[in-house]
């Protein structure tokens, strides 16, 4: 109990030093980390492209609004990691946001797709998502 007064300040210092994803004051962007993989034990041939989006999915009867999107050609095997920047000013804490991913072949045909909702950013959801893609064929 003699060391109790020193424990709380030490814990606060450690918590302040911990790296956490989220708002970046210098750029006005909130970073979201997404890892995508698929269960099939195959290596995709060159030309396949991974697309990852952060969408506002608050309205059930309207199309999702895309806040951030990135596309990258696939090299090597999964998992594929992507970091997206979402303008902090566009994030409404009352809304619901989701990460979505898909993989298309060189001709643009859908090969793998997200089939479940991966909540991010608000309402207790983290600023990261681990997505397991399902075969579209």
N, C-alpha and C positions, 0 to 999 in steps of 0.2 A: 504494500500500500504506500510505502514511502516514494515510489517512482510513479505513482498515478498522475501527479500533476505534469510530468514530462511526457506521458504517453499520448495524451490528446494533441498537444502541439506537434509532436512528431508525426502522428497519423495525418493531421491536416497538411503538413508539408509534403508528405508522400503522396497524398491524394491530389494535391495541386500539381505535382510533377508528373503524374501518370498521363500517358498519351491517350487521348480519347478522340474518336472521330466526332465530327460535328461542326458547328459554326467556325469559320475561319475569318476572324475580324479584319485581317489585312486585305482579303479579296472579296468579302461579302458573299462567299460561297459556303455551302454546307457539303461536305464530302460524304459520299455513300460508297461503301465497298461491297462488291458483288462477286461471289465465286459461283461459277457455273460448271456443272459436270453432267455426264449421262452414265447410265449403268451398263450399257452395252460395252462389251470388251472388244471394241474395234478402234482402229486408227483411221480418222477421216483423211481422204486424199487431199492434196493441195487444191485451193480454190474455195474452200468453205469459209463462211463469214459468220462470226458471232455478233449479234445485235443485242444490246442491253439498254433498257429504258427505265426511267423512274416516272411513274404516271400518277396523276391525281385521279383516284377512282371513287371519289365521294358520291357522285350522282349515279344511282343505279340505272336510270333510264336515259343516260346520255353517254356519248363516247368519252373515253378517258382522255385527259389532257396530258400531253407529254411535256415534262419539265426538263428532262435531260435524256440524251441518247448518245450512244457511242457504237461504232462498228469497228471490228478488228478482224483481219484475216487470221485464221487459226494455224498455228504452228505447234507441232508436238501434240501430246495427248492431254486429256483433262487432268485436273481441274484448270479452268481458265479464270484468272482474276482480273477484274476491271474496277477502276475507281472513277466515279462520276461526280461532277460538281453541279449542285443545284443552287440557283440564286436564293439566298436566305430570305430575301424580301418576298419571294413567291410562295413561301411555306406558310400555310395557315394552320395553326394548331387545332382548329376545329375540323379540318379536312382529313381524309384518309389517303395515304400514298402507298404505292406498291412497286416493287421491282419486278421486271418481266424480261425474259431472255428468249432468243430463238437462234437456231443455226440453220443457214441456208446453203445449198450447194452452189457451184459456179454458175449454174443457169438460173439461180434465184428460187429454186423449189425448196419448200420447207422440209427440213430433215428432222430437227428436234425442236420442241416447243415447251414453254412453261404451261403446266396444267393446274397449278395451285397458286393461291394468293400468297405473296411474300410481303407482308406489311413492313414499312420502313418509316422512319422520321417522326411520326406523331403518335399520340395516344399510347405512350409507353413502348412503342416499337423501337428497335435499335436502328443505327445508321449503317446497317450491314445486312446482307442476305446471302444464304447458301441455297442455290437453286439446283435441283436435280431435274434435268430436262427429260421429257418423254419422247419416244419416237413418233413422228407424224405419219409414218407409212404403215 
